[in-house]
Amino acid sequence: MNKTLMLVICDFLLLSMLALARFDPPEERPDVTLDATAASATAEAELISLLEESLQSELESRSGLSEDLTETRQNLEKQALNLAEREAALAATQKSLQEKAAEAAQLTVAKASIEADQAKLTEEKAQVEADRQALALKFESTRAELESAQTERIELTQTLGQLKQETSVSKERLTQAEKDLITREVALAQREAELKAAQAETKKLNQEREALNNQLAVAKAERSLLEQNLIREKQDKVQAQAHASRLTENVSQLGQGVSELAQSSEEIIQEMDASRPRTMSEIFTRFQNNRATIHFTSSEKPRIGSPTTQHYESKSILIADTEGTYLVTHTADTPFAFFKNPDSLLSVQLEVTLAGRTFPINQIAFLSADPRLIYIPLPKRTVEASGLETFELAIQPERWEEAVLVKNDESNFGRTGFRRLTSSERFLKMERPALGELFADFASSRGDLAFSKNSQFIGVLTDSKHAVVIDAFLASAFGNLGANFNKEASAATIRRLKNRVRKLPNEVQ
């Protein structure tokens, strides 16, 4: 109980006792009783009234204290909230200052790097300018020499016109001899390709050496016979050309200087042009202007039912190396797909279309680097007659950071970064968008043709992520088509090549 209230109660009790006490003698007993009772009732009423007032005052005091306490508590909560907000703002400010300090350090390093690059670019620019001036001087001198040589060429042309009349009969004989040689050169090219493949297989597959010895002996005998035939054909050709050579000998000697000057100028221009990066559209346009069509027709027997005729078509380009000119495609776009049953093939024919001219092909080859790719050797005269431009094999494709990919059906093209596969230098790993073709303008896929930025041919994608680098056309096996197609031999070859694919790195299988 409150001390103040206790004091008040005690005081009133004391006053009440004093008021009730009488120190004079009583007059009459009954009257004294009545007076005491009335005084007592009055004192109790006053005491109750006083206690009620004290209680009311205490309640009002407590109510005021409670309100003050609530207000004080709310003020403390607001101050704590403001303090927390200030601490958070202070922490955010410190973090921002740290990030700005780190960015300033990075900008300082980047500035130094940019300045170094600018200095290097300035030096390279000066070197390029010097080279350009030297080439300009050389070009001017070469142009002057060509102009003087052109005058001599006009005079020689007049002399040559007279000589052509005398050589017309010899040229007719030579043309007939060349036509006869075309068929023989096609057969010779195929035989030489078989021999080269057999020799490469002997070096790489020591475990199959005993089984290949007999084939190698037969191939050597065929090569010897073909060489003898080639020598005889060359002798016939030399005799047919001897007369024409004697007539044009003087003209050739006079025009040799002109040819050498023109060749030197063309080599300089070609070297500068070959090192220039092309855009994606330039490479795709070149692909479209020089594309060839590969069309397979096969008779296949399904598991249930009668045999059906299937058609397979893909686009490719003429690819040249030191040995010849070829077309390349993926086995998945042919009847020889590795995921199909090889015993289902009953017959296979192949037609190739170059510049609107269609002709049959009787033999294909499976690439040694990856048997899932097929290449088709083409006769030299057929390639020259087509007038199409050939693509060179890329030298060190890894020096370019990106590759240009073209769909083998011409439906799309694009570019993508790549890096060499760690387990094999013969494969490149292409970068693909995280969500594949769903949100990307272009995504690599199996069968795409890969080109370097200077429009040289790199290879073909064996799956959606990996491309095999083709640096030479070596065969792991050959396949005969048309009338020479053999069902059992073809099935055995496909099974053997499947085993070779299993020996490739796990990433590319």
Secondary structure, 3 states (H helix, E strand, C coil): CCHHHHHHHHHHHHHHHHHHCCCCCCCCHHHHHHHHHHHHHHHHHHHHHHHHHHHHHHHHHHHHHHHHHHHHHHHHHHHHHHHHHHHHHHHHHHHHHHHHHHHHHHHHHHHHHHHHHHHHHHHHHHHHHHHHHHHHHHHHHHHHHHHHHHHHHHHHHHHHHHHHHHHHHHHHHHHHHHHHHHHHHHHHHHHHHHHHHHHHHHHHCHHHHHHHHHHHHHHHHHHHHHHHHHHHHHHHHHHHHHHHHHHHHHHHHHHHHHHHHHHHHHHHHHHHHHCCCCCHHHHHHHHHHCEEEEEEEEEECCCCCCCEEEEEEEEEECEECCCCEEEEEEHHHCCCCCCCCHHHEEEEEEEEEECCEEEEECEEEEECCCCCEEEEEECHHHHHHHCCCCEEECCCHHHCCEEEEECCCCCCEEEEEEEECCCCCCEEEECCCCCCCCCCCCCCCCCCEEECCCCCEEEEECCCCEEEECCCCCEEEEEECHHHCCHHHHHHHHHHHHHHHHCCCHHHC
